[in-house]
Amino acid sequence: QVQLVESGGGLVQPGGSLRLSCVASRSIFRDKNFSYKGMGWYRQAPGKQRELAARFTSAGRAIYSDSVKGRFTISSEYAKNTVYLQMDSLNSEDTADYYCNADPTFSYWPSPGNYWGQGTQVVVSS
């Protein structure tokens, strides 16, 4: 069963915007109810290690890496079991595969959780 499904990646020009979506299966949550807490987005650029872009803490606070702060916004929509990543003012350094991640029991903080999506590619190029 696919538990996290991302969408929204693609090719965008520098300065442009994209919104990524991650739909979570209710099966990963202890009470089978969606919660955005512990969910987030990581990214992996070619030849580099996977790194945090943005995530929600167990308290529901949004945190961002310094490289995306002020340009990316993480949000959620309970009715759709979805977490979003709005990415604005994109530049070439944002080119990467973006992965949705979930840590529904908050067991792995500050490391990523044990659930991963398949990834969606973002290419920023003119």
C-alpha positions as CSV (number, residue, x, y, z in Angstrom):
1,Q,0.0,0.0,0.0
2,V,1.4,3.4,-1.0
3,Q,1.2,5.5,2.1
4,L,2.5,8.9,0.9
5,V,1.9,10.2,-2.6
6,E,3.5,13.3,-3.9
7,S,2.6,15.4,-6.9
8,G,3.2,18.8,-8.4
9,G,6.8,18.7,-9.5
10,G,8.0,19.9,-12.8
11,L,10.1,22.4,-14.8
12,V,9.9,26.0,-13.8
13,Q,11.8,29.1,-14.7
14,P,14.0,30.9,-12.1
15,G,11.8,33.2,-10.1
16,G,8.7,31.0,-10.6
17,S,6.5,29.1,-8.2
18,L,5.3,25.5,-7.8
19,R,3.1,23.8,-5.2
20,L,3.8,20.3,-4.2
21,S,1.2,18.1,-2.6
22,C,1.5,15.0,-0.5
23,V,-1.6,12.9,0.2
24,A,-1.2,10.6,3.2
25,S,-2.9,7.3,3.8
26,R,-4.8,7.3,7.1
27,S,-3.3,3.9,7.7
28,I,0.0,5.4,8.9
29,F,-1.7,7.3,11.8
30,R,-2.2,5.5,15.1
31,D,-5.9,6.5,15.4
32,K,-6.4,6.4,11.6
33,N,-7.0,10.1,11.5
34,F,-4.8,12.4,9.4
35,S,-2.5,14.7,11.3
36,Y,-0.1,17.2,9.8
37,K,2.1,17.1,12.9
38,G,5.3,15.2,12.1
39,M,4.9,15.6,8.4
40,G,7.3,17.4,6.1
41,W,9.3,17.8,3.0
42,Y,12.9,16.8,2.3
43,R,14.9,17.3,-0.9
44,Q,17.9,15.7,-2.5
45,A,19.8,17.5,-5.2
46,P,22.0,15.6,-7.7
47,G,25.2,14.5,-6.0
48,K,24.1,15.7,-2.6
49,Q,22.6,14.3,0.6
50,R,18.9,14.5,1.3
51,E,18.1,17.5,3.5
52,L,15.2,19.1,5.2
53,A,13.2,21.7,3.4
54,A,10.3,22.2,5.7
55,R,8.3,20.2,8.3
56,F,5.8,20.4,11.1
57,T,7.0,19.6,14.6
58,S,5.0,17.5,17.0
59,A,3.6,20.7,18.4
60,G,2.4,21.7,14.9
61,R,5.0,24.4,14.4
62,A,6.4,24.9,10.9
63,I,10.2,24.9,10.6
64,Y,12.3,25.6,7.6
65,S,15.8,25.2,6.5
66,D,17.7,28.4,6.1
67,S,18.0,27.9,2.4
68,V,14.2,28.0,1.9
69,K,13.1,30.2,4.7
70,G,11.0,33.1,3.5
71,R,10.4,31.5,0.1
72,F,8.7,28.2,0.9
73,T,5.6,27.7,2.9
74,I,4.3,24.4,4.3
75,S,0.7,23.9,5.0
76,S,-2.0,21.3,5.3
77,E,-5.6,20.5,4.5
78,Y,-7.2,18.1,6.9
79,A,-10.2,17.3,4.7
80,K,-7.9,16.1,1.9
81,N,-5.2,14.3,4.1
82,T,-2.7,16.5,2.4
83,V,0.4,18.5,3.2
84,Y,1.5,21.2,0.7
85,L,4.8,22.9,0.0
86,Q,4.4,26.2,-1.7
87,M,7.6,27.2,-3.3
88,D,8.2,30.7,-4.5
89,S,11.1,32.7,-5.9
90,L,12.7,29.4,-7.1
91,N,16.3,29.4,-8.2
92,S,18.6,26.8,-9.7
93,E,19.7,25.6,-6.3
94,D,16.2,24.4,-5.6
95,T,16.5,21.8,-8.3
96,A,16.1,18.5,-6.6
97,D,13.9,15.5,-6.0
98,Y,11.4,16.4,-3.3
99,Y,10.2,13.8,-0.9
100,C,7.2,13.8,1.5
101,N,8.0,12.4,4.9
102,A,5.9,11.4,7.9
103,D,6.8,10.7,11.5
104,P,3.3,10.2,12.9
105,T,4.5,8.9,16.3
106,F,7.2,11.5,16.6
107,S,9.7,8.7,17.3
108,Y,12.5,9.9,15.0
109,W,12.7,13.7,15.7
110,P,14.9,15.4,14.7
111,S,15.6,12.8,12.1
112,P,13.1,12.2,9.3
113,G,10.3,9.8,10.0
114,N,10.0,6.3,8.7
115,Y,7.5,7.0,6.0
116,W,8.6,8.3,2.6
117,G,6.9,9.1,-0.6
118,Q,8.3,8.2,-4.0
119,G,9.5,11.7,-4.7
120,T,8.7,14.3,-7.2
121,Q,11.3,16.1,-9.3
122,V,11.6,19.9,-9.4
123,V,13.8,21.4,-12.1
124,V,14.5,25.2,-12.0
125,S,15.9,26.3,-15.3
126,S,15.5,28.8,-18.0
